[in-house]
Amino acid sequence: MRLWLLVPVIVAGSMAILAGCSEGDKTAAPASQPAPGVETTPVVSKPVASSLEFVGQTEAVQTVDLRARVTGFLLEEKFEEGSEVKKGDVLYVIDPSEFDANRDAAEAKVDGVEATIRETELQLARYRELRDRGTASEAKLDEAKAQAGRARADLAAAQADLEKAKLDVGYTRITAPINGRIGKSTVDVGNLIGPDSGVLATINDLDPIRVSFAVSERDFLNYKEAQKAGTAEEYTPKIKLANDQLYDKDGKFEFIDNRVDPTTGTIKLYLDFPNPDGFLLPGQFVNVNLVSAKPENQLVVPQAAVQENQTGPFVLVVDKDDKVVLRPIKTGQRNGADIAVLEGLTEGEKVIVAGIQKVRPGMKVNPVPQKSAAVQK
């Protein structure tokens, strides 16, 4: 074999080896990545009011169903459905013609009986005089007394009929017995209505609005014992509406029911809330929050900093070396955008609130103060 034929092969192999070494050098020394940036906020201490939460429902303090007490044709409906009415307002007018006639007849009957009484009283007086003279018997006097007594009884009956007739005339005008908002009318002008017509309309007194909710018998007894010992906590009632908005007026405890529901083992409590514009209506479901009247200082962090895994809630803390540390915590009461931390943190530690998805425990980070909200101590 000739040596000059091996030269191209050796040269080509050497070039391939050199090229491979060159590529290996490029991948063996990667450039170092900068530490990811995160936003942090310090753990601070703030007054936090503890609270208890229940499901409640609104109801009217007073509800009145309007009904007809006499039968007749409806002449007028003097209100707008859904409007506010005042006590004494005339709402319905039933044709009073028949009842006016009955009243007039009853008045005439009273007048007639009164005339009869005057006549019998005069006759009784004459028989007394004749008896004293000896010209009339005792039997005639007794008969005159009986006639006068029957006349007085007839007058009492006639006066009772007159009072009933006057009441019936008054019942032809159905008035509002309370202030409140009136609902839909179930009858129309021209209808024949009466006691069998059922509810004509309903008036609800909406200011204040009442909220009822139930607590367990055990919690109720514990609270009563704390009251007796002077250690019971005072609460300010608040409600959160179905749109998650907090109602802007505080309530007050009105009363506690006088019985425990045997099917649920709960007792109802009632709160009253100002409702001057009728914003709240009966039948709404609300969250009742009983907020402590005496807040206590507690450590808080933004709710955005709190995450949860299989073992419970945790936050990511940046230590003094700018490394991420996973810290399990025990959370407490929510306080606006913050949440109280009962265990796991100390005041002043920095927790990550933005950029959490970019880091993991043990990673070095570049922390900067939170931009989205100023944390006030």
C-alpha positions, 0 to 999 in steps of 0.5 A: 500500500502506498503511503501517499494515499493515506495522507488525505484520510489522516488530514480529514480525520484531524479536521473532524476532531478539531471541529468536534472539539470546537463545538464541545467548547461552545456548549460546555461553558453556558453564560450565567442567567440573571436572578429573576425579579420579584416584588416583595412586601414586608410582614406588618402588624395591623389591627384586625377585627375578628368576625363570625359569618352566617347565612341570613335572609331579609324580611320585612319588620311589618307585613300587612295583607289587605282584604275586603271586609264587605262585598261590592263592586270595586270603583277605584284603585287609588295607588300605583303598584310598587309605590310607597304608601302612608298610614291612612291612605285610601287604597281601594274604594268599593261602591258604597251605595248599598251600604249608605242605604243600609245606614240610612235605614238603620238611622231611621229605625233608631229614630222610630224606636226613640219615638216609641220610647218617649211614648211608652215613658209618658204612658208609664208615667200616666199609669203611675199617677192613676195607680196612686189615685186608685183608678188604675190597677197594678197589672196595667202599670206592670204592662206599661213598664214592660212596654217601656223595657221592650222599647229600650231593648229595641233601641239598643238593637237598632243602635247596634244595627246602625253601628254595623251599618256605619262600619260597613260604609267605612269598610268600603274604603280600604286604607293603609294600616302602616307605612310601607311599599305596596305590591301588586294588586290582585284585582281590577276596577269593576271586579266584584270583590269581598271577603272571599277574594283573598289578599288584594295587595300586600304592604311591607314596611322596609325601613328598617329591614330585618335580617334573621340567621340561625346559630347552633344551640351550643354556640348560643349557650357558650355565648350566654355563659360568656355574657354571665361571666363578663367575657363575652365579645361585643360585635357590630353586625354587618351584611354582605350582599349577593354581589359580594358588596358590603352593605354600607350601614351597620345593624343592631341586634333586635331580639333572640327567638324564644325557642330552639328549632328541634329539627336543626338544633338552632336558634334564630337571631334577628338584626335590624338594618337602616333601609331608608331608600328601600334598597334591601327587599324581603327574601334576599339571602345575605352573609351576616358578618358579626365583626368584633368591636375591639380589633387586636393587632396581628401580623398580616400579609396580602392575600395575593402572597398566600398559596396553598398545597396539600399540606395547607397555606404557605408563602414564599419568603425572601431571606437575607441572602435573597433566596426563596424559602417556602414557609408554611403558615396558619391563616386567620381573619381576612382584613380587606385585601390582607389576611392575618397570619397566626403562625409561621412568620415574623414581623419585617420578613419579606414575602413575594407578592408578584413573580411567584410563578417564576421562582422556586424554593432555594432560587436566588432572586432579585427582590424589589418593593411591591409596586401595585399597592403601598403597604402601610404599617 
